[in-house]
Structures are given as structure tokens and as C-alpha cells.
Amino acid sequence: MNGPRRIRAAFDAAAADGRSALIAYVMAGYPSGAEALGAADAALSGGADMLEVGVPFSDPMADGPTIAEAGRVALAGGAGLSSARDLVTSLRRRGRDQPIMVMTYLNPLLAAGEDRTLRSLRAAGADGIIVPDLPAGESPRLERVAASCGLAISFLVAPNTAPARVEAAIAASTGFVYVVPLFGVTGARESVADGAVRLLGAVRSQASGRVPVAAGFGLSSPEAVAQLAPVADGLIVGSALVAAMRDGGSDHLADLVRALAAATTRARLARDVTS
């Protein structure tokens, strides 16, 4: 099964269960390669429907202090794109068949050679990529290479994204549209950003089933997940899981994933989505 189909199947399965898909983020090489594999395994065992593997980078402009510090630790240990590829390979060898997305900034991807890197990620078993500093349509070649080797690609939209750019992201995303419902960088926040429900509802309405819509940046608690689950096809949790790994290891991370997964039900209806 190619990447886009595997990803769509995971969203469809979650929807059939009456819930939003949970996408868990782990940093490749953090705190070490072996521990990152343990974190990924724990997230999938705890109930995550998909995995997002972050590539450590020296200038993570979209990341807040928790993920940025994890990236520094991973880089100091020699981690990079190859670590993400190795992590994916190890998960597939363990029989993990959930979708795996690799999140990398554009610079390391270009430095390593986009054709060779994308094809090697796919050969390792990755299903897609997320490049947060690449807008839809800015690199048609990269999009073509990803499509040719069976990798999905997901583009980001934010509260200030112009309507035409939102449509471009929807049209070009073959994994899911990644909605950033706030201004700023990644990081666990105590509450859902103002306007998040409205923004997600609007993007999901515009997508009209063409591609799943997932929200990330700032989600950290079961309460936040429960608030957005009715209006999102998927919910991405990153900084809170990295912090859980830092503070209590893979067991602590798995406990948090289980609590988050339990909150993804769409049993209640969201209010004021379009009002």
C-alpha cells in the first residue's frame, strides 16, 4: 500500500470508530536512537493511529523550546535525517504497520539531495513527509518526486493563511492538511487557541472530504483533544509527548498517549463552529 492510501485508510478507520485520529510526534535520536525507538513503540502501543517522526535541525523556526531543546540534544548525539530513516526501518522490522510521516525542514532535505532522500525514506517504510517551511506550490519538483515514489505530503495552513493559499494546500496535500490553529511556535498550552474550532471547521468544510484535516501546535491534554475532536479528522500532539519522554521515559509517554487516545471520541457535537 502506498503512503497516501495507508494514511487515508487510518483516518477512515478512526472515523468509522467515531473518533478523530491521534497522531503522535517523536523526535528521531532523542534522547538517543534506542530511546527514540522506545518512545515510538510506546506511542503506537498506547493508541496512536499514526506517527510523526521529527528530524532534528539546528534552526527549528516553527518549534518551541521543548522540541527545540530535544533537537539540540539529538544533534549533539549525531542524529539527523539518517536517524529518522533508521527509526522508520526499525519500526517496520518490528511489524508496525501504522502510517509514519517524517517532518523535516527544507534545508536538510535539500542538503542531503531531495530525490535520494525521499526515495530512501520511502524504501525505509515512511508514508509521507511534512515540510513546515515549504508552502504548497513552491517546489513542484519536490511534490512530483514525492508522488512518484509513493510518499504523501502534507502542507500547513494557519489563521492568517489567505483563502487562495488554503485552497492550494488542500489541493496539493496528499496526506492531510496540517492546520496550525494559532500564531507562534510549537509548545504545550493550557487551553485551545481562540478561534481554533472555527478555523478547523472552516478548513474541513472547504476540503469537503478531498483530504483529511488535522490540527497540531499547542495540543497537550485530553481536554484539548476532546474539544477539537468533533471538528478535526486528526489531532497531532508533539511537545507534550517530548516532555513526557524527557520527564518519565517511554512508560510516562505511553500513559499520556492512552489518555489522549481516550479523548478523541466525537460523541458530542462541537458548538459554534460556523457562528
Secondary structure in CASP SS format (residue, H / E / C, confidence):
PFRMAT SS
TARGET T0000
AUTHOR 0000-0000-0000
METHOD secondary structure of the structure
MODEL  1
M C 1.00
N C 1.00
G H 1.00
P H 1.00
R H 1.00
R H 1.00
I H 1.00
R H 1.00
A H 1.00
A H 1.00
F H 1.00
D H 1.00
A H 1.00
A H 1.00
A H 1.00
A H 1.00
D C 1.00
G C 1.00
R E 1.00
S C 1.00
A E 1.00
L E 1.00
I E 1.00
A E 1.00
Y E 1.00
V E 1.00
M E 1.00
A C 1.00
G C 1.00
Y C 1.00
P C 1.00
S C 1.00
G H 1.00
A H 1.00
E H 1.00
A H 1.00
L H 1.00
G H 1.00
A H 1.00
A H 1.00
D H 1.00
A H 1.00
A H 1.00
L H 1.00
S H 1.00
G C 1.00
G C 1.00
A C 1.00
D C 1.00
M E 1.00
L E 1.00
E E 1.00
V E 1.00
G E 1.00
V C 1.00
P C 1.00
F C 1.00
S C 1.00
D C 1.00
P C 1.00
M C 1.00
A C 1.00
D C 1.00
G C 1.00
P H 1.00
T H 1.00
I H 1.00
A H 1.00
E H 1.00
A H 1.00
G H 1.00
R H 1.00
V H 1.00
A H 1.00
L H 1.00
A H 1.00
G C 1.00
G C 1.00
A C 1.00
G C 1.00
L H 1.00
S H 1.00
S H 1.00
A H 1.00
R H 1.00
D H 1.00
L H 1.00
V H 1.00
T H 1.00
S H 1.00
L H 1.00
R H 1.00
R H 1.00
R C 1.00
G C 1.00
R C 1.00
D C 1.00
Q C 1.00
P C 1.00
I E 1.00
M E 1.00
V E 1.00
M E 1.00
T C 1.00
Y C 1.00
L H 1.00
N H 1.00
P H 1.00
L H 1.00
L H 1.00
A H 1.00
A H 1.00
G C 1.00
E H 1.00
D H 1.00
R H 1.00
T H 1.00
L H 1.00
R H 1.00
S H 1.00
L H 1.00
R H 1.00
A H 1.00
A H 1.00
G C 1.00
A C 1.00
D C 1.00
G E 1.00
I E 1.00
I E 1.00
V C 1.00
P C 1.00
D C 1.00
L C 1.00
P C 1.00
A C 1.00
G C 1.00
E C 1.00
S C 1.00
P H 1.00
R H 1.00
L H 1.00
E H 1.00
R H 1.00
V H 1.00
A H 1.00
A H 1.00
S H 1.00
C C 1.00
G C 1.00
L C 1.00
A E 1.00
I E 1.00
S E 1.00
F C 1.00
L E 1.00
V E 1.00
A C 1.00
P C 1.00
N C 1.00
T C 1.00
A C 1.00
P H 1.00
A H 1.00
R H 1.00
V H 1.00
E H 1.00
A H 1.00
A H 1.00
I H 1.00
A H 1.00
A H 1.00
S C 1.00
T C 1.00
G C 1.00
F C 1.00
V E 1.00
Y E 1.00
V E 1.00
V C 1.00
P C 1.00
L C 1.00
F C 1.00
G C 1.00
V C 1.00
T C 1.00
G C 1.00
A C 1.00
R C 1.00
E C 1.00
S C 1.00
V C 1.00
A C 1.00
D C 1.00
G C 1.00
A H 1.00
V H 1.00
R H 1.00
L H 1.00
L H 1.00
G H 1.00
A H 1.00
V H 1.00
R H 1.00
S H 1.00
Q H 1.00
A H 1.00
S C 1.00
G C 1.00
R C 1.00
V C 1.00
P C 1.00
V E 1.00
A E 1.00
A E 1.00
G C 1.00
F C 1.00
G C 1.00
L C 1.00
S C 1.00
S C 1.00
P H 1.00
E H 1.00
A H 1.00
V H 1.00
A H 1.00
Q H 1.00
L H 1.00
A H 1.00
P H 1.00
V H 1.00
A C 1.00
D C 1.00
G E 1.00
L E 1.00
I E 1.00
V E 1.00
G C 1.00
S H 1.00
A H 1.00
L H 1.00
V H 1.00
A H 1.00
A H 1.00
M H 1.00
R H 1.00
D H 1.00
G H 1.00
G H 1.00
S H 1.00
D H 1.00
H H 1.00
L H 1.00
A H 1.00
D H 1.00
L H 1.00
V H 1.00
R H 1.00
A H 1.00
L H 1.00
A H 1.00
A H 1.00
A C 1.00
T C 1.00
T E 1.00
R C 1.00
A C 1.00
R C 1.00
L C 1.00
A C 1.00
R C 1.00
D C 1.00
V C 1.00
T C 1.00
S C 1.00
END
